[in-house]
Amino acid sequence: MAVDEAAEAVVTRLVRNVAPVSTDSYREVFAGSARVLVPGVDDVTRFEVPARGAVGQASLVVQPTSVDEVREVVRRAYHNDIRLLPQGANTGLVGASVPPADDPVVVLSLDRLTEPPVIDAVGATAIVSAGTRLSTLNEAAARHGLQLPVDLAADPALGGMIGTNTGGNRMLRYGSMRRYVLGVEVIAADETASVFGRLSAVRKDSRGIDAVQLAVGSGGTLGVITRAVVGLVAVPRSTQTWWLAVEQPANAIELLALLDARRPGAISAFEFVARSAMVRTLAAPGAPANPFGDAVPEASILAEWTLPGDDAGVADDIAAAFASGLITDGRLVDAPSAWALRHRVSDALRTYGVVVGHDISAPLGAVMAMRAEAIDAIADIAPDAVVCDFGHVGDGGLHLNVLFPTSGGPLPPELAAAIRRAVDDVVGRHGGSYSAEHGLGPLNASRWLGDTPPIELQMIAALKSVVDPKRLLGHPGHPYNLIRS
C-alpha cells in the first residue's frame, strides 16, 4: 500500500469530544485557578490576532503565574472536557497559536509565567519560564557576556520558541532552538496534570530516549511547557555586516562557499533578497535607504561575520569575491540599518496585495535549483503572480512569497492551493521541507498528514494517548490532533 493511502487509513479528522460551552460556564470552571479574561468584558485582542493570518476567537483566556496554577488549570480542563490552547507571545506564522473562530477553545496564556531568568555564567546556561521573552533572557545573559543566539525579527516567548523549534537569522552558525534545550518541565493533560521532563543543565547525558526533546517542535500538543533550561553562548566581540550585490542569483551558494573557505566558521548570517522583493521594500513608506545607492541588483546578500576581535581582513574576502566575478558591489554597513531593511521585507510585500507564503528549505547545494524550478512552476500556473523571495539561504532556507497585486482582485482559493501543491512537489523532488523554521500548525496540517509514514502517525498517536488522552491540548487543527490509532 502506498504511504499516502496507508496514511489515509490511519488519519481521521478529530472526533469532536467537546461540546460547545457558554463563556459563563467556562468562567465558572476556571474561577479561582488563575487570572481569567472574558471576551466582551476584557480586552483579549492580543490573544486572538496573530502576527499573520486569520483572526481567531477565544472562548476564555486564563493566565496562570506559577507552575501550580498551570497544573490546576489543566486539571480543571481535563475533568470538564475543555480544550486548552497553550499560547506564548502569539508570534507564530502557521496558525498554531491562534484560537479558531469556529471551535470552542480556552487560551492558556503563559505570558505571566515570567520569573526572572537564572543565569549560570560558569555553565553558560539559564533557567527560564515559558512566558519569558527572548529579549528579556538576552538582557539578563548579556550581563555575563552570554546570549541565546537564536535570533528572530519578532520577540517570542521561550516556550513558543521551544514548541516550534524555531530557527532564525543566524541558524547558519548557531543552529535551531533544539540545539539549546537542555531540559524542560512539561505538564501533561492527564487526570492529575502530571509533570514530566527535567530541569537539568547537564550537557552530557546518554540515558536513552530523552523525554525533553518530545516537547521541542510539538506545538503545545504533547504537554504545556512551563520552564526550561537553555544553553547560552558567548556574545561575539566584533561583527561586520555587508550588503553584497549578486547579478546571478544561482551563484549565491558558490559565493558563500568562497567566503566561508577564506574565514571558516565566521559567517553568522547569509540572507538573500531577490530584486523583486527589494524593489518593493525600498518603495514602501518609511523604508530605509538603498544600501547600493540608485541600483538594485538581481539579488542582494546581507552577510554578517562574527569575529573574535576587530578584523579588517573581511574586506580582503570581499575583494576576492569581486575578483571571482561573484559580486558586483559590496557595502560595509551598520548592522541596525542593515537588519531593519531585511526585516521590513515581509510587511512591505503585504502592502502591495495578497501574499501566498512558503517557508521552504533544501540541502544547501540544491536550494538555488529548487528556487529556480519553483519560480518556473508558479509561472506556469499563475503568470500574473510575482515571486518575491528572500530568506536564510545560507542554511538552505527560503521564504518563497508569491505576490498577487491588489489590482487583480480577490485571490481564488483554488489558485492558492494549486500554487502550494506545485511548490511542494518541487521541494519534495529536492529532498527539502515545506516547514523550514515556522513549525507545524493548521496551515500545513494536510501536507504533514499526507507525507508522514503511517508508523510515525501511530507513534505520535500513542504519545498523545499518554500525555493528552482526551486530546485537549493545542489547536484543534494541529496535525497531531488530527490523528488517532
PEPEHU-V995571 format. One record per residue. SS is DSSP state (hx for helix, st for strand, lp for the rest). OMEGA is omega in radians with two decimals (NA if undefined). NEAR is the number of other ideal C-beta (glycine too) atoms within 12 Angstrom. Layout:
<<SS/OMEGA/NEAR> <SS/OMEGA/NEAR>>
//
This chain:
<<lp/3.13/11> <lp/-3.10/12> <hx/-3.09/19> <hx/3.10/20> <hx/3.11/13> <hx/3.11/20> <hx/-3.14/27> <hx/3.12/21> <hx/-3.10/18> <hx/-3.02/27> <st/3.05/32> <lp/3.07/18> <lp/-3.10/18> <lp/3.06/32> <lp/-3.10/14> <lp/-3.08/16> <lp/-3.14/18> <lp/-3.14/27> <lp/3.08/14> <lp/-3.14/16> <lp/-3.12/23> <lp/3.10/17> <hx/3.13/26> <hx/3.12/17> <hx/3.09/22> <hx/-3.11/34> <hx/3.13/29> <hx/-3.13/18> <hx/-2.98/29> <hx/3.13/37> <lp/3.12/18> <lp/3.14/15> <lp/-3.09/33> <lp/3.03/36> <st/-3.12/26> <st/3.06/32> <st/-3.05/30> <lp/3.07/26> <st/-3.11/28> <lp/3.08/17> <lp/3.11/13> <st/3.10/22> <lp/-3.14/14> <lp/-3.05/31> <hx/-3.05/20> <hx/3.10/26> <hx/-3.06/36> <hx/-3.08/30> <lp/-3.09/22> <lp/3.04/32> <lp/3.12/29> <lp/3.08/29> <lp/-3.04/28> <lp/3.10/20> <lp/3.14/20> <lp/3.14/35> <lp/3.13/26> <lp/3.02/40> <lp/3.14/40> <st/3.03/45> <st/3.04/42> <st/-3.04/44> <st/3.10/32> <lp/3.12/41> <lp/-3.13/24> <lp/3.10/25> <hx/3.13/28> <hx/3.12/18> <hx/3.08/29> <hx/-3.12/42> <hx/3.13/30> <hx/3.08/27> <hx/-3.13/47> <hx/3.12/44> <hx/-3.12/29> <hx/3.09/34> <hx/-3.13/44> <hx/-3.04/31> <hx/3.11/20> <hx/3.09/27> <lp/-3.13/24> <lp/3.14/39> <lp/3.10/42> <st/3.06/51> <st/3.07/49> <st/-3.08/55> <st/3.06/48> <lp/-3.13/46> <lp/-3.13/35> <lp/3.11/40> <lp/-3.11/35> <lp/-3.04/44> <lp/-3.12/37> <lp/3.04/39> <lp/-3.03/35> <lp/-3.08/46> <lp/-3.03/52> <lp/3.11/41> <lp/-3.13/41> <lp/-3.12/32> <lp/-3.02/23> <lp/-3.07/15> <lp/-3.04/29> <lp/-3.13/33> <lp/3.00/42> <st/3.11/46> <st/3.03/47> <st/-3.09/54> <st/3.14/43> <lp/-3.03/49> <lp/3.06/36> <lp/3.06/27> <lp/-2.91/41> <lp/3.02/29> <lp/-3.14/25> <lp/3.11/18> <lp/3.07/36> <st/-3.04/24> <st/2.99/31> <st/-3.06/25> <lp/-3.13/18> <lp/-3.13/11> <lp/-3.11/21> <lp/3.10/25> <st/3.08/31> <st/2.94/41> <st/-3.06/32> <st/3.03/46> <st/-3.04/37> <lp/-3.11/47> <lp/3.14/40> <lp/3.12/41> <st/3.12/30> <hx/-3.12/37> <hx/3.13/22> <hx/3.10/26> <hx/-3.07/42> <hx/3.03/31> <hx/3.12/21> <hx/-3.11/30> <hx/-3.09/35> <hx/3.11/23> <lp/3.09/17> <lp/-3.13/24> <lp/-3.06/18> <st/3.08/29> <st/2.87/32> <lp/-2.91/46> <lp/3.08/37> <lp/-2.92/39> <lp/-3.09/39> <lp/3.08/36> <lp/3.10/31> <lp/3.06/30> <lp/-3.02/25> <lp/3.01/42> <st/-3.07/41> <hx/3.10/50> <hx/3.10/50> <hx/3.10/49> <hx/3.11/47> <hx/-3.10/51> <hx/3.14/50> <hx/-3.03/47> <lp/-3.03/32> <lp/-3.11/47> <lp/3.07/41> <lp/-2.97/40> <lp/-3.05/38> <lp/3.13/39> <hx/3.11/35> <hx/-3.12/37> <hx/-2.92/34> <hx/-3.14/34> <lp/-3.09/24> <lp/-3.06/35> <hx/-3.11/39> <hx/-3.10/31> <hx/-2.98/27> <hx/-3.12/41> <st/-3.14/45> <st/-3.14/36> <st/3.06/33> <st/2.98/42> <st/-3.02/37> <st/3.11/44> <st/3.10/44> <lp/3.11/39> <lp/3.07/44> <lp/-3.01/29> <lp/-3.07/19> <lp/-3.06/16> <lp/-3.09/34> <lp/3.09/23> <st/3.03/26> <st/-3.00/29> <st/3.11/34> <st/3.11/24> <lp/-3.09/28> <lp/3.09/26> <lp/3.13/27> <lp/-3.13/18> <lp/-3.06/19> <lp/-3.04/9> <lp/-3.07/17> <lp/-3.12/8> <lp/3.03/11> <lp/-3.12/8> <lp/-3.05/11> <lp/3.12/21> <hx/3.12/28> <hx/-3.04/35> <hx/3.08/27> <hx/-3.11/33> <lp/-3.07/43> <lp/3.14/37> <lp/-3.06/37> <lp/3.07/43> <lp/3.12/50> <lp/-3.10/51> <lp/-3.12/46> <lp/-3.14/43> <lp/-3.14/44> <st/3.10/54> <st/3.14/52> <st/3.09/47> <st/3.13/39> <st/2.95/47> <st/-3.11/36> <st/3.06/48> <st/3.14/34> <lp/3.07/37> <st/-3.13/28> <st/3.01/19> <lp/-3.11/22> <lp/3.13/30> <lp/-3.06/14> <st/3.01/20> <st/2.98/32> <st/-3.11/37> <st/-3.10/37> <st/2.85/36> <st/-3.13/42> <st/3.14/44> <st/-3.12/35> <st/-3.12/42> <lp/3.07/23> <lp/-3.08/22> <hx/-3.12/35> <hx/-3.11/25> <hx/-3.04/27> <hx/-3.09/45> <hx/3.05/34> <hx/3.09/25> <hx/3.10/40> <hx/-3.13/38> <hx/3.13/21> <hx/-3.09/30> <hx/-3.13/42> <hx/3.13/25> <hx/-3.12/17> <hx/-3.12/25> <lp/-2.96/27> <lp/3.06/14> <lp/-3.06/17> <lp/-3.11/29> <st/-3.11/39> <st/3.09/38> <st/3.14/41> <st/-2.99/44> <st/-3.07/45> <st/3.02/45> <st/3.13/47> <st/-3.12/39> <hx/-3.12/28> <hx/3.12/32> <hx/-3.10/43> <hx/3.14/39> <hx/-3.11/29> <hx/3.10/33> <hx/3.14/37> <hx/-3.12/29> <hx/-3.12/19> <lp/3.14/22> <lp/3.08/13> <lp/-3.09/14> <lp/3.02/24> <lp/-3.14/25> <lp/3.06/18> <lp/-3.11/26> <lp/-3.11/35> <lp/-3.12/31> <lp/-3.12/13> <lp/-3.06/11> <lp/3.00/19> <lp/-3.10/28> <lp/3.09/34> <lp/3.05/28> <st/3.05/40> <st/3.12/45> <st/3.00/49> <st/-3.08/45> <st/3.14/50> <st/3.06/38> <st/3.03/41> <st/-2.91/32> <st/3.14/23> <lp/3.13/16> <lp/3.10/14> <lp/-3.03/13> <lp/3.12/20> <lp/-3.08/15> <lp/3.10/20> <hx/3.11/29> <hx/3.09/20> <hx/3.10/18> <hx/3.10/34> <hx/3.12/33> <hx/3.10/20> <hx/3.10/23> <hx/3.04/34> <hx/-3.07/22> <hx/-3.13/15> <hx/-3.11/21> <lp/-3.09/15> <lp/3.08/33> <lp/3.12/36> <lp/3.12/27> <st/3.08/28> <st/-3.09/33> <st/3.01/29> <st/-3.02/24> <st/3.06/28> <lp/-3.02/19> <hx/-3.11/28> <hx/-3.13/13> <hx/3.12/21> <hx/-3.12/32> <hx/3.08/27> <hx/3.10/23> <hx/-3.14/36> <hx/-3.07/40> <hx/3.13/30> <lp/-2.97/28> <hx/-3.07/39> <hx/-3.10/31> <hx/-3.13/25> <hx/-3.10/32> <hx/-3.11/39> <hx/3.09/26> <lp/-3.09/22> <lp/-3.12/29> <st/-3.12/24> <st/-3.13/28> <st/2.99/35> <st/-3.01/37> <lp/3.07/38> <lp/3.10/44> <st/-2.95/40> <st/3.10/42> <st/3.08/35> <lp/2.98/33> <lp/-2.97/21> <hx/-3.10/28> <hx/-3.09/19> <hx/-2.95/27> <hx/-3.10/39> <hx/3.02/33> <hx/3.06/26> <hx/3.12/40> <hx/-3.09/38> <hx/3.14/25> <hx/3.14/28> <hx/3.11/42> <hx/3.11/33> <hx/-3.13/19> <hx/3.12/30> <hx/-3.14/36> <hx/3.12/18> <hx/-3.09/17> <hx/-3.04/28> <lp/-3.07/30> <lp/3.14/17> <lp/3.13/20> <lp/3.11/34> <st/3.09/30> <st/-3.14/39> <st/-2.99/39> <st/-3.13/47> <st/3.04/44> <st/-2.94/47> <lp/-3.05/45> <hx/3.14/47> <hx/3.06/37> <hx/3.09/33> <lp/-3.09/35> <st/-3.12/41> <st/3.01/49> <st/-3.06/41> <st/-3.10/46> <st/-3.13/41> <st/-3.03/40> <st/3.01/37> <st/-3.07/31> <st/-3.12/22> <hx/-3.11/15> <hx/-3.12/12> <hx/-3.13/18> <lp/-3.11/12> <lp/3.13/13> <lp/3.09/23> <lp/-3.12/16> <hx/-3.12/12> <hx/3.09/13> <hx/3.09/24> <hx/3.13/25> <hx/3.13/18> <hx/3.11/22> <hx/3.13/37> <hx/3.13/32> <hx/-3.12/24> <hx/3.13/32> <hx/3.12/44> <hx/3.12/31> <hx/3.14/26> <hx/3.14/33> <hx/3.13/37> <hx/-3.14/24> <hx/-3.13/19> <lp/3.09/28> <lp/-3.06/18> <lp/-3.10/33> <st/3.06/33> <lp/3.08/39> <st/-3.04/37> <lp/-3.06/37> <lp/-3.04/40> <lp/3.13/45> <lp/3.11/45> <lp/3.10/43> <lp/3.13/43> <hx/-3.09/39> <hx/-3.10/34> <hx/-3.10/37> <hx/-3.08/33> <hx/3.10/26> <hx/-3.10/30> <hx/-3.13/35> <hx/-3.09/35> <hx/-3.06/29> <hx/3.11/28> <lp/-3.12/30> <lp/-3.11/21> <hx/-3.11/25> <hx/3.09/16> <hx/3.07/22> <hx/-3.14/31> <hx/3.12/21> <hx/-3.13/21> <hx/3.08/37> <hx/3.12/31> <hx/3.08/21> <hx/3.13/31> <hx/-3.08/34> <hx/3.13/21> <hx/-3.02/23> <hx/-3.14/37> <lp/-2.99/43> <lp/3.13/23> <lp/3.14/28> <lp/-3.09/39> <lp/-2.99/43> <st/3.04/47> <lp/3.11/47> <lp/3.12/45> <lp/-3.14/37> <lp/3.07/37> <lp/-3.06/45> <hx/3.11/40> <hx/3.11/43> <hx/-3.12/45> <hx/3.13/34> <st/3.01/35> <lp/-3.12/26> <lp/NA/20>>
//
